Amino acid sequence: MIRKLTLALFLPLCIAAPASTAQVSAAPNTMLLASLEWLPYVGAQLDQEGWSGFVADLAARQFGYRTKIEYFPWTRAMQLGMKDPQYAGYFPAYYTEERARQCHFSAPIGSSTVGFAYLRNAPLQWNALQDLASLRVGVVAGFSNGPAFDNAVRDGKLNPDASPSDMLNLRKLLAGRVDAVVIDKLVLRYLLATEPSLARDRHQFVFHEKPLAELSLHVCFQHTERGRELQKAFDRALQGMQLRKLESEYFQQLDRRQ
């Protein structure tokens, strides 16, 4: 498990010169964000609190803020991030039109490959979503899984089985309670590499070669004047960051430490 990705390793690549000496010397403000444990993107036990946590804090530092992340089940994180005035917002969130009406989306802070995990001894065959109509497909409650999948669920063409977490979905898959689960590719890889309860069975899991969706990740700032100001400052900071290079280096470090 990765615990010590040193911030100094990444700073020279992306932090622009500070706007003023006063900004550097002043104590940073706190940008409180609601999130979930979604390893390796964000998690309290990870140094820099995961890849998404690292990017969010790195951007916030450039306009005089530091992030503080508080963790909840995802549906609760979204509720608090959108409505509770002590929070700036929630993250990391996939873009949806419904969410865009409720918050100010940042520019992308990364991306996610979403697809289906299944068991090697029970191959999953699918080309179109209607192929899944008779299957029990596990999802995480409150997660968007891309417009096509979400619309099929909304229209009653799919009837997914919702759980609070990816880990519970994987355990249900092993137990035969679902036929496949929707999961991020990196999340699956991370859990199989680090979760002791999956160690004996990790080679049974397969990530389907046909992805369900390629989705960008964002901070969802509150739909307020302050939220809009933070979003604008955050987006300006992201423009000076080499996210692809940073992401590659971050996950290379992750692989070496697992």
HUFENQUI-V431496 format. One line per field, one symbol per residue. psi: psi as a letter, one per 30 degrees, with the letter a starting at -180 (. if undefined). burial: I if it has 24 or more other ideal C-beta (glycine too) atoms within 12 Angstrom, else O. A space follows every 10 residues. Layout:
# HUFENQUI-V431496
psi=???
burial=???
This chain:
# HUFENQUI-V431496
psi=kkfijkefef efffklklel eeeefkkklk jkkkaljikg ekkefkkghl eeeeeeeeee ffhglkkkkk klleeeeeee eeekffkfal lkkkkleeef ffljkllkga lkjkakklke gikkjkelff fgegljkklk kfkkhleeee eeeeggfkil jklfleeeee eeeefgflfl kklkeeeeee efffjeffef geffkkkkfj leljklklkj kkileeeeee eeeeeeeffg kieeeeeeee feeeeff.
burial=OIOOIOIOOI OOOIIOOOOO OOOOOOOOOO IIIIIIIIII IIIOOIIIII IIIIIIIIII IIIIIIIOII IIIIOOIIOI IIOOOOIIII IIIIIIOOIO OIIIIIIIII IIIIIIIIIO OOOIOIOOIO OIOOIIIIII IIIIIIOIII OIIOOOOIOI IIIIIIIIII IIIIOOOIII IIIIIIIIII IIIIIOOIOO OIOOIIIIOO IIIOIIIIII IIOOOOIOOI IOIIIOIIOO IOIOOIIOII IOIIOOOO
